Amino acid sequence: MKNLLLLTLLFMFSLQPSFSQETLKLWPDGVPGPNVSPKPEEVFDSVRVRYVSEPTLTVYLPEKKKNSGTAVVICPGGGYWIEAMDHEGYDFAKYLQERGIAGIVLKYRLPYGHSNIPLQDVQQAIRTVRANAQKWGIDPNKVGIAGFSAGGHLASTAETHFDAGNPDASELIARESSRPDFAILGYPVITMNKAWTHLGSRENLLGKNPSKELVKKYSNELQVTPQTPPTFIFLADDDDVVPPKNSVEFYMALRKNKVPAEMHIFAEGGHGFGMHISGKPHDQWRNLVIDWMRVRKLIP
């Protein structure tokens, strides 16, 4: 009887898909300072998080037979005040996973006046994926970044502020490049220019009275170079939270620097639609981004 039960369990497990999900600390040896969350981490509505002091990566690996070797680090939005982990995080990661792409959700520290903290975390996330590329079945030359709203600002910051890594570093992760190979931006905040930014994101990231130098540094339309990676952008024309000019100016900066770019502006959708299904045309962004990845030869 015991042998029959054991055989049954083994058969059941053999039918399970060969993908995995795990959550790991972004900084396993301790989070670098300043780590200034004013309160303990709080989850509300089951899918929103704030006061993050221990950043993590939640890794969704595809089945081996589907695996394309491509990975996307995902930055949920929330105005640098909260993080919408569901429709701008885990849901997109699962969608990618089903299509042979590793979806890796970054729960990043929020800035509380320390503008370098989110960038520090997203750079570490990209390095960590590359350092684990062999273990996770990922091509280290096919590691992208994605972000929505303020998470789109963080993703666009990652693609315009990066380094090649330190080959002499004692830690293997620190030797890896933090440059993403491609970027996916959903209705992103791009600029810190007060005239057409999202003011809440600006204040939460930079404080009430930032210097001109800091505003320029994080106005990512001003930071594009020919080394900025290929970028896919989508948004709605009726977005009344983040002005569409954010995306348009970034697209034009990419064009000026001869960086391959594709942008889709849907007539309706407002702000923050993410992976929500509405039955309207803007739902198609998720299919369009997969087509774009095929054109870029990131997936078969």
C-alpha positions in Angstrom: 0.0 0.0 0.0 2.8 2.4 0.9 4.6 1.6 -2.4 1.4 2.3 -4.3 1.0 5.6 -2.5 4.7 6.5 -3.3 4.3 5.7 -7.0 1.1 7.7 -7.2 2.8 10.8 -5.6 5.8 10.4 -8.0 3.5 10.2 -11.0 1.6 13.3 -9.8 4.8 15.3 -9.3 6.0 14.2 -12.8 3.0 16.0 -14.3 3.8 19.3 -12.6 5.2 21.9 -15.0 9.0 22.3 -14.7 8.9 26.0 -13.8 9.7 27.5 -10.5 8.9 30.5 -8.3 11.1 31.7 -5.5 11.6 34.9 -3.6 15.1 35.9 -2.5 16.6 38.9 -0.7 18.2 41.4 -3.1 21.0 42.1 -0.6 21.6 38.8 1.2 24.6 40.2 3.0 22.7 43.2 4.3 21.0 46.2 2.8 23.4 49.1 2.1 22.5 52.5 3.7 20.8 54.7 4.1 17.9 52.3 4.8 15.4 54.9 6.0 11.9 53.5 5.9 10.0 55.4 8.6 7.8 52.4 9.5 7.8 48.6 9.2 6.8 47.2 5.8 3.0 47.3 5.3 0.9 45.3 2.9 -2.6 46.5 2.2 -5.4 45.4 -0.2 -3.4 42.2 -0.3 -1.4 43.4 -3.3 0.0 46.9 -2.4 3.2 47.3 -0.4 4.9 50.3 1.2 7.6 51.1 3.7 9.9 48.6 2.1 13.2 48.2 3.9 14.1 44.6 2.7 14.0 44.6 -1.1 13.4 41.2 -2.8 13.3 39.5 -6.2 10.4 37.1 -6.9 11.6 34.9 -9.8 9.2 33.2 -12.2 11.1 30.8 -14.4 9.4 29.2 -17.4 9.3 25.5 -18.3 12.5 24.3 -19.6 11.0 23.2 -22.9 9.6 26.8 -23.4 12.6 28.7 -22.1 13.8 31.4 -24.5 16.7 32.4 -22.3 15.3 35.9 -22.0 14.5 37.6 -18.6 12.7 40.8 -17.6 13.2 42.6 -14.3 9.8 44.2 -13.5 9.4 47.4 -11.4 5.8 48.0 -10.2 4.5 51.5 -10.1 3.0 53.6 -7.3 4.3 57.1 -7.3 7.4 56.1 -5.3 5.0 55.9 -2.4 3.6 52.4 -2.8 4.2 49.5 -5.1 1.3 47.8 -7.0 2.7 44.3 -6.9 -0.2 42.6 -8.7 -1.2 44.0 -12.1 2.1 45.8 -12.5 4.2 43.0 -11.1 3.3 39.4 -10.5 0.6 39.3 -13.1 3.0 40.5 -15.8 5.7 38.1 -14.6 3.3 35.1 -14.9 2.3 36.3 -18.4 5.9 36.3 -19.5 6.6 33.0 -17.8 3.9 31.3 -19.8 5.6 32.6 -23.0 9.0 31.2 -22.2 10.4 34.4 -20.6 11.7 34.7 -17.0 9.6 37.3 -15.2 11.5 38.7 -12.1 9.6 41.1 -9.9 11.6 43.7 -8.0 10.2 44.9 -4.7 12.4 47.9 -4.3 13.1 50.3 -1.4 11.1 53.5 -1.6 13.3 56.7 -1.4 12.0 58.9 1.4 14.2 61.7 0.2 17.1 59.5 -0.7 16.9 59.5 -4.5 19.7 57.0 -5.1 18.0 54.1 -3.2 15.6 52.8 -5.9 18.3 53.1 -8.6 20.7 51.2 -6.3 18.2 48.4 -6.0 17.3 48.1 -9.7 21.0 48.0 -10.7 21.6 45.3 -8.1 18.6 43.4 -9.5 20.0 43.4 -13.0 23.4 42.4 -11.8 21.9 39.6 -9.7 20.0 38.1 -12.7 23.2 38.1 -14.7 25.1 36.5 -11.8 22.5 33.7 -11.7 22.1 33.4 -15.4 23.5 29.8 -15.7 21.5 28.6 -12.7 18.2 30.1 -14.0 18.7 29.2 -17.6 19.0 32.8 -18.7 21.2 34.3 -21.5 23.1 37.2 -19.7 22.9 39.2 -23.0 19.1 39.0 -22.9 18.2 40.7 -19.6 15.7 43.5 -19.9 13.9 45.9 -17.6 10.2 46.8 -17.4 8.3 49.3 -15.4 4.9 50.9 -15.0 4.2 54.6 -14.1 6.8 55.5 -11.4 8.2 52.0 -11.9 8.6 53.1 -15.5 10.6 56.0 -14.3 12.8 53.6 -12.4 13.1 51.4 -15.4 14.0 54.3 -17.7 16.5 55.4 -15.0 18.1 52.0 -15.2 18.4 52.2 -18.9 20.0 55.6 -18.9 22.2 55.3 -15.7 24.3 52.1 -15.7 27.9 50.8 -15.5 29.8 47.9 -16.8 30.5 46.4 -13.3 33.7 46.3 -11.4 35.9 43.4 -12.7 38.1 43.6 -9.6 35.2 43.4 -7.1 35.4 40.6 -4.5 31.7 39.9 -4.9 30.7 38.2 -8.1 27.5 40.1 -8.4 29.3 43.5 -8.4 31.4 42.4 -11.4 28.3 42.2 -13.6 27.0 45.0 -15.8 23.9 46.9 -14.7 22.9 47.9 -18.2 19.7 46.3 -19.4 19.6 44.8 -22.9 16.2 46.2 -23.6 13.4 48.1 -21.8 9.6 48.0 -21.6 7.9 51.1 -20.3 4.2 51.3 -19.5 2.7 54.8 -19.2 5.9 55.9 -17.6 7.0 58.9 -15.6 10.1 60.1 -17.4 10.9 63.6 -16.5 11.4 65.5 -13.2 10.6 68.8 -15.0 8.0 70.3 -12.8 5.9 71.5 -15.8 5.0 68.1 -17.1 6.1 65.4 -14.6 3.9 63.5 -12.1 4.4 65.8 -9.1 3.8 63.1 -6.5 6.5 60.9 -7.9 8.9 63.9 -8.2 8.4 64.9 -4.6 8.6 61.4 -3.2 11.8 60.8 -5.1 13.6 64.1 -4.9 12.0 65.9 -2.0 10.2 69.3 -2.0 13.0 71.5 -3.1 15.5 69.5 -5.2 18.6 71.1 -6.8 18.7 71.7 -10.5 21.4 69.1 -10.8 19.2 66.4 -9.2 16.2 67.4 -11.4 18.4 67.1 -14.5 19.9 63.8 -13.4 16.5 62.1 -13.0 14.9 63.7 -16.1 15.6 60.7 -18.2 14.7 62.3 -21.5 17.9 64.3 -21.0 20.0 61.2 -20.2 19.5 59.2 -23.4 22.7 58.3 -25.3 23.4 55.9 -28.2 24.2 53.3 -25.5 20.6 53.4 -24.2 19.0 50.0 -25.0 16.1 49.4 -27.4 12.8 50.4 -25.8 9.1 49.6 -26.1 6.7 52.2 -24.8 2.9 52.1 -24.4 0.4 54.5 -22.9 -3.1 55.9 -23.3 -3.8 59.3 -24.9 -6.4 60.1 -22.2 -3.9 59.5 -19.3 -4.7 62.4 -16.9 -2.2 61.3 -14.2 1.1 61.2 -16.1 1.1 63.5 -19.1 1.7 61.6 -22.4 4.5 64.1 -23.1 6.7 62.0 -20.8 6.6 59.1 -23.2 6.7 61.3 -26.4 9.8 63.2 -25.3 11.6 60.0 -24.3 10.7 58.4 -27.6 12.1 61.5 -29.5 15.3 61.4 -27.4 15.7 57.7 -28.4 15.1 58.6 -32.0 17.6 61.4 -31.9 20.3 59.0 -30.5 19.3 56.3 -33.1 18.2 53.9 -30.4 15.6 51.4 -31.8 12.2 52.3 -30.3 8.5 51.5 -30.7 5.7 53.4 -29.1 1.9 52.7 -29.0 -0.5 55.4 -27.9 -4.1 54.0 -27.4 -7.0 56.4 -27.6 -8.5 55.2 -24.2 -7.2 53.5 -21.1 -6.3 56.3 -18.7 -3.6 55.6 -16.3 -2.5 52.4 -14.5 -4.3 49.7 -16.5 -1.3 47.3 -16.4 -2.5 43.7 -16.8 -6.1 44.5 -16.1 -8.4 43.2 -18.8 -11.0 45.7 -20.0 -12.1 44.4 -23.4 -10.8 47.6 -25.0 -7.9 48.1 -27.5 -5.3 49.0 -25.0 -5.5 45.3 -23.7 -3.4 44.5 -26.8 -0.2 46.0 -25.5 0.7 42.7 -23.9 0.5 41.0 -27.3 2.3 43.8 -29.0 5.3 43.7 -26.6 5.6 39.9 -27.3 5.6 40.6 -31.1 8.3 43.3 -30.5 10.4 40.9 -28.6 10.2 38.5 -31.5 11.2 41.2 -33.9 14.2 42.0 -31.6 15.1 38.2 -31.7 14.7 38.1 -27.9 12.3 35.1 -28.2 11.7 32.6 -31.0 
